[in-house]
């Protein structure tokens, strides 16, 4: 069995570095693919695939197909979690990337509703289902590849690195869209320009799979495999005591994080360009800048998790998010792009980084290695249905019901923070050094 680090040292071995690199590259590409759809749902798909609807209804339908990806993710989490706990982390991650990249590339050549009618949104929905299924097994495996290879006193830092992939993936997706809109006239962008961003995924996936195949299997899984302690049906144990408590509280603790990300990274784009009538390119640049700031600060959160514990850092970060919701929407309401950017940099770039960097190591510490892949997938992906995928729909509906006012939506977001903090404080994680 390959051992990457001793509990008594901070030394990072070459195997651990390779695993960390593979985790970061892989999550960046997977999240680029997944959230590229989110950006397109805000700016393109409502017209390309739902052209006969009003702007409001078209956006709602576009976000509905976005939500479907989150509904399917738990299924992918159960399937790939089982494979990851039975066969290993490494091979599972290569498979999820191939599925995600294939679905994204096919979106890039998908005919619009003007070309093939109602079949267009149906095919879009099917490809979104494949995306969700693939991503269902991605996050947990990437976190475990990093955390389980990490030195005992640096597992918080290692667990924050896959999270950087989410920020980079979002920044890459919004940045590519912004670049294409600057480079192309509006008609050309809507006709074919947006497809370039999706087809670019082919190059990224080839590179990502090659990197991941170079990584070695994690010591924690090898120990479970060699001692023949693998769970026969991991998902069954995840929903039985003693793991059931961690599963339920973990899902509730994620409500605020899921709602926060999809508010600032997805909904805020449609809200700014649709309701506030801000220009698309400056909005995309603001979101990209906030995501890049988050990427820089996520490892800081990981180091804080190593020093103070991921549970404490996560709870503090979610609390800060709840306190920031009303002030940030007040900044948005000024209609000033500079103030919009300031709000995004604070709440998305700084606050989100604080709790998101600690999340991976926190959830990894909730389950034993024999069911850890399935446990992480269940907590993250099953909660994603209500915590993440439905957020743009809920916020759009609440703002519509309030006649365009965002304050009812803000109340909902604050409630998600309150629930998450309470659930986080009730968790009983294993110390990172003992994983």
C-alpha positions in Angstrom: 0.0 0.0 0.0 1.3 3.5 -0.9 1.5 5.9 2.0 1.6 9.6 1.0 2.2 11.1 4.5 2.7 10.3 8.1 0.4 11.7 10.8 3.5 13.1 12.4 4.7 15.2 9.4 3.5 17.9 7.0 5.6 16.5 4.2 3.8 16.3 0.9 4.9 13.4 -1.3 5.0 13.4 -5.1 2.0 11.1 -5.1 0.1 13.6 -3.0 1.0 16.5 -5.3 -0.1 14.5 -8.3 -3.4 13.7 -6.7 -3.9 17.3 -5.7 -3.2 18.5 -9.2 -5.5 15.9 -10.7 -8.3 16.9 -8.3 -8.0 20.6 -9.1 -7.8 20.2 -12.9 -10.7 17.8 -12.9 -13.0 19.8 -10.8 -12.2 23.0 -12.8 -13.2 21.2 -16.0 -16.3 19.5 -14.6 -17.6 22.7 -13.0 -16.8 24.7 -16.2 -19.0 22.3 -18.1 -21.8 22.3 -15.5 -22.0 26.0 -14.9 -21.4 27.0 -18.5 -25.0 25.8 -18.8 -26.0 28.1 -16.0 -24.6 31.1 -17.7 -26.2 30.1 -21.0 -29.5 29.6 -19.3 -29.3 33.2 -18.1 -28.3 34.7 -21.5 -29.0 32.4 -24.4 -31.2 29.3 -23.8 -34.3 31.3 -22.9 -34.4 32.6 -26.5 -32.7 29.7 -28.3 -34.9 26.9 -26.9 -37.9 28.7 -25.4 -38.5 31.5 -28.0 -42.3 31.6 -27.9 -42.4 32.5 -24.2 -42.2 35.9 -22.5 -38.8 36.9 -21.1 -39.9 36.0 -17.6 -41.5 32.7 -18.5 -38.6 31.8 -20.9 -36.1 32.5 -18.1 -38.2 30.4 -15.7 -38.3 27.5 -18.1 -34.6 27.8 -18.8 -33.8 27.7 -15.1 -36.2 24.7 -14.8 -33.9 22.7 -17.1 -31.0 23.9 -15.0 -32.7 22.5 -11.9 -33.2 19.1 -13.5 -29.4 18.6 -13.5 -29.5 18.9 -9.7 -32.4 16.5 -9.4 -30.4 13.8 -11.3 -27.2 14.4 -9.4 -28.2 12.3 -6.3 -28.8 9.3 -8.6 -25.3 9.8 -10.0 -24.0 10.2 -6.5 -25.5 6.9 -5.4 -24.2 5.1 -8.5 -20.7 6.6 -8.6 -20.4 6.6 -4.8 -21.0 2.8 -4.8 -18.4 2.4 -7.5 -15.9 4.7 -5.7 -16.3 2.8 -2.4 -16.1 -0.6 -4.0 -13.6 -0.1 -6.9 -11.8 3.1 -6.1 -11.7 6.9 -6.4 -9.4 7.2 -9.4 -11.2 5.2 -12.1 -14.6 6.6 -11.0 -13.4 10.2 -11.5 -12.1 9.5 -15.1 -15.5 8.1 -16.0 -17.5 11.0 -14.6 -15.3 13.4 -16.6 -15.9 11.6 -19.9 -19.6 11.6 -19.4 -19.7 15.3 -18.5 -17.5 16.4 -21.4 -19.5 14.4 -23.9 -22.8 15.9 -22.8 -21.4 19.4 -22.9 -19.9 19.0 -26.3 -23.2 17.7 -27.7 -24.9 20.8 -26.4 -22.6 22.8 -28.5 -24.0 21.2 -31.7 -27.6 21.0 -30.5 -30.2 22.5 -33.0 -32.4 25.3 -31.6 -36.2 25.4 -31.4 -36.3 27.5 -34.6 -34.6 24.6 -36.4 -36.3 21.4 -35.0 -39.1 22.8 -32.9 -40.1 21.1 -29.6 -37.5 18.4 -30.0 -34.8 21.0 -29.2 -35.7 21.7 -25.5 -36.3 17.9 -25.1 -32.8 17.1 -26.3 -31.4 19.9 -24.1 -33.1 18.4 -21.1 -31.7 14.9 -21.8 -28.2 16.3 -22.1 -28.6 18.2 -18.9 -29.7 14.9 -17.2 -26.4 13.3 -18.4 -24.5 16.3 -17.0 -26.2 16.0 -13.6 -25.7 12.3 -13.5 -21.9 12.6 -14.2 -21.4 15.5 -11.7 -23.2 13.4 -9.1 -20.0 11.3 -8.7 -17.5 14.1 -9.3 -17.4 16.3 -6.2 -17.0 13.6 -3.5 -14.3 11.7 -5.5 -12.3 14.9 -6.1 -12.4 15.9 -2.5 -11.4 12.4 -1.3 -8.6 12.2 -3.8 -7.1 15.3 -2.2 -8.0 14.8 1.5 -7.1 11.1 1.7 -3.7 11.8 0.1 -3.0 14.8 2.3 -0.7 15.0 5.3 -2.6 14.8 8.6 -2.1 18.4 9.6 -2.8 19.8 6.2 -6.0 18.0 5.2 -8.1 21.1 5.6 -5.8 22.8 3.0 -5.9 19.8 0.7 -9.7 19.6 1.0 -10.0 23.3 -0.1 -8.1 22.8 -3.4 -10.9 20.9 -5.2 -13.2 23.8 -4.2 -10.9 26.1 -6.1 -11.9 24.1 -9.2 -15.4 25.3 -8.7 -14.4 29.0 -8.6 -12.0 28.6 -11.6 -14.6 26.6 -13.5 -17.2 29.4 -13.0 -14.7 32.1 -13.8 -13.6 30.3 -17.0 -17.2 29.8 -18.1 -18.4 33.4 -17.5 -15.0 34.7 -18.8 -15.3 32.8 -22.1 -18.9 34.0 -22.5 -17.8 37.6 -21.9 -15.0 37.3 -24.4 -17.2 35.8 -27.0 -19.8 38.6 -26.6 -17.0 41.2 -26.9 -15.6 39.6 -30.0 -18.8 38.9 -31.8 -21.9 41.0 -32.7 -25.1 40.0 -30.8 -26.6 38.2 -33.7 -23.5 36.2 -34.3 -23.2 35.3 -30.6 -26.8 34.1 -30.5 -26.5 32.2 -33.8 -23.2 30.3 -33.1 -20.9 32.2 -30.8 -22.2 30.5 -27.6 -21.5 27.1 -29.1 -17.8 27.7 -29.1 -17.7 27.8 -25.3 -19.4 24.4 -25.2 -17.2 22.8 -27.9 -14.1 24.0 -26.0 -15.0 21.4 -23.4 -13.6 18.7 -25.7 -10.0 20.0 -25.4 -10.4 20.4 -21.6 -11.7 16.9 -21.0 -9.0 15.2 -23.0 -6.4 17.0 -20.9 -8.3 16.4 -17.6 -8.7 12.6 -18.2 -4.9 12.3 -19.0 -4.0 14.1 -15.7 -6.4 12.0 -13.6 -5.1 8.7 -14.9 -1.7 9.7 -13.6 -2.9 9.9 -10.0 -2.5 7.0 -7.6 -5.3 5.5 -5.6 -5.8 6.9 -2.1 -4.2 5.3 0.9 -7.5 5.2 2.8 -9.2 3.3 0.1 -6.3 0.9 -0.3 -6.4 0.2 3.4 -10.1 -0.6 3.3 -9.7 -2.7 0.1 -6.7 -4.7 1.4 -8.4 -5.5 4.7 -11.6 -6.4 2.9 -13.7 -3.9 4.9 -15.6 -2.5 1.9 -19.3 -2.1 2.4 -21.5 -4.4 0.3 -24.1 -1.6 -0.2 -22.6 1.7 1.0 -25.8 3.7 0.5 -27.7 1.4 2.8 -25.2 2.2 5.6 -25.4 5.9 4.9 -29.1 5.9 5.7 -28.8 3.8 8.8 -27.4 4.6 12.3 -24.8 5.7 13.2 -24.2 7.4 9.8 -27.8 8.6 9.4 -27.3 11.5 11.8 -24.3 12.8 9.8 -26.2 12.3 6.6 -29.3 14.3 7.6 -27.4 17.1 9.5 -24.9 17.3 6.6 -27.6 17.9 4.1 -29.2 20.6 6.2 -25.9 22.2 6.8 -25.4 22.5 3.1 -28.6 24.4 2.4 -27.1 27.8 2.9 -24.0 27.1 0.8 -26.0 25.7 -2.1 -28.5 28.6 -2.0 -25.6 31.1 -1.8 -23.6 29.8 -4.7 -26.6 29.6 -7.0 -27.8 33.1 -6.0 -24.4 34.8 -6.6 -23.1 32.6 -9.4 -26.2 31.9 -11.4 -29.3 34.0 -10.4 -27.4 37.3 -9.9 -26.5 37.2 -13.6 -30.1 36.9 -14.8 -31.3 39.4 -12.2 -28.7 42.0 -13.2 -29.2 41.7 -16.9 -33.0 41.2 -16.8 -34.5 43.1 -13.9 -31.8 45.7 -13.3 -31.1 46.1 -17.1 -27.3 46.2 -16.6 -25.0 45.4 -19.6 -24.2 41.7 -20.0 -20.4 42.0 -20.4 -19.7 44.1 -17.3 -21.9 41.8 -15.3 -20.1 38.7 -16.5 -16.7 40.5 -15.8 -17.9 41.2 -12.2 -18.9 37.6 -11.6 -15.7 36.4 -13.1 -13.6 38.7 -10.9 -15.5 37.6 -7.8 -15.0 33.9 -8.7 -11.2 34.5 -9.2 -11.0 36.3 -5.8 -12.8 33.3 -4.3 -10.2 30.9 -5.9 -7.4 32.9 -4.3 -9.0 32.9 -0.8 -10.2 29.3 -0.7 -6.8 27.9 0.4 -6.8 30.5 3.2 -10.1 28.9 4.4 -8.4 25.5 4.2 -5.6 26.6 6.4 -8.0 28.1 8.9 -9.8 24.7 8.9 -6.6 23.0 9.8 -6.0 25.4 12.7 -9.5 25.9 14.1 -11.4 23.0 12.7 -13.6 22.9 9.5 -16.9 22.9 11.5 -16.1 26.3 13.2 -14.9 28.0 10.0 -17.9 26.7 8.0 -20.4 27.9 10.6 -18.8 31.4 10.8 -18.8 31.7 7.0 -22.5 30.7 6.6 -23.4 33.2 9.4 -21.5 36.0 7.5 -23.5 35.0 4.3 -26.8 35.4 6.1 -25.8 38.8 7.5 -24.7 40.0 4.0 -27.8 39.1 2.0 -29.9 42.3 2.6 -27.0 44.8 2.2 -25.8 43.1 -1.0 -29.2 43.2 -2.6 -29.5 46.8 -1.6 -26.3 47.5 -3.5 -27.7 45.6 -6.5 -30.8 47.7 -6.3 -28.9 50.9 -7.0 -28.5 49.8 -10.6 -24.9 50.9 -10.5 -22.5 48.3 -12.1 -19.7 49.4 -9.8 -21.7 48.8 -6.6 -23.0 45.6 -8.1 -19.4 44.5 -8.6 -18.5 45.5 -5.0 -21.3 43.4 -3.7 -20.3 40.4 -5.7 -16.6 40.7 -4.6 -17.6 40.8 -1.0 -20.3 38.2 -0.7 -19.1 35.8 -3.5 -15.4 36.4 -3.5 -14.7 36.7 0.2 -17.6 35.4 2.3 -18.3 32.4 0.1 -14.6 31.4 0.1 -14.6 31.4 3.9 -17.1 28.6 4.3 -16.7 26.8 1.0 -13.0 26.2 1.5 -13.8 24.3 4.8 -16.7 22.3 3.4 -14.8 19.5 1.7 -12.8 18.5 4.8 -15.8 18.9 7.0 -18.0 16.5 5.1 -15.1 14.0 4.6 -14.8 13.9 8.4 -18.4 12.8 8.8 -18.0 9.2 7.4 -15.6 6.3 7.8 -13.5 5.4 4.7 -15.5 2.4 3.8 -18.6 4.5 3.0 -17.0 7.9 2.6 -17.5 8.4 -1.2 -21.2 7.5 -0.9 -21.6 9.6 2.2 -20.1 12.7 0.7 -22.0 12.2 -2.5 -25.3 11.8 -0.7 -24.8 14.9 1.5 -23.7 17.1 -1.3 -25.9 15.9 -4.2 -29.1 15.0 -2.4 -29.1 18.4 -0.7 -28.4 20.0 -4.0 -32.0 19.4 -5.2 -33.5 21.8 -2.6 -30.3 23.8 -1.7 -29.0 24.5 -5.2 -31.0 23.5 -8.2 -34.3 25.1 -7.1 -32.7 28.4 -5.9 -32.9 30.3 -9.2 -36.5 29.2 -9.7 -37.5 30.1 -6.1 -35.8 33.5 -6.2 -37.3 34.3 -9.6 -40.8 33.3 -8.4 -40.5 35.2 -5.1 -39.3 38.4 -6.9 -42.1 38.0 -9.4 -44.7 37.5 -6.6 -43.3 40.6 -4.8 -43.8 42.7 -7.9 -40.1 43.0 -8.7 -38.9 43.6 -5.1 -36.1 41.3 -3.9 -36.8 41.5 -0.2 -39.0 38.4 0.0 -36.3 36.5 -1.8 -33.8 37.8 0.7 -35.8 36.5 3.6 -35.7 33.0 2.1 -31.9 33.2 1.7 -31.4 34.3 5.3 -33.6 31.4 6.5 -31.3 29.0 4.6 -28.3 30.4 6.5 -30.1 30.0 9.9 -30.9 26.4 9.1 -27.4 25.6 7.9 -25.7 27.2 10.9 -27.9 25.3 13.4 -27.3 22.0 11.6 -23.5 22.6 11.3 -23.2 23.2 15.1 -25.0 19.9 15.7 -22.5 17.9 13.6 -19.9 15.6 15.3 -17.0 15.3 12.8 -14.0 13.2 13.3 -10.8 15.2 13.8 -9.0 15.6 10.4 -5.8 14.1 11.8 -7.6 10.8 12.4 -9.1 10.3 8.9 
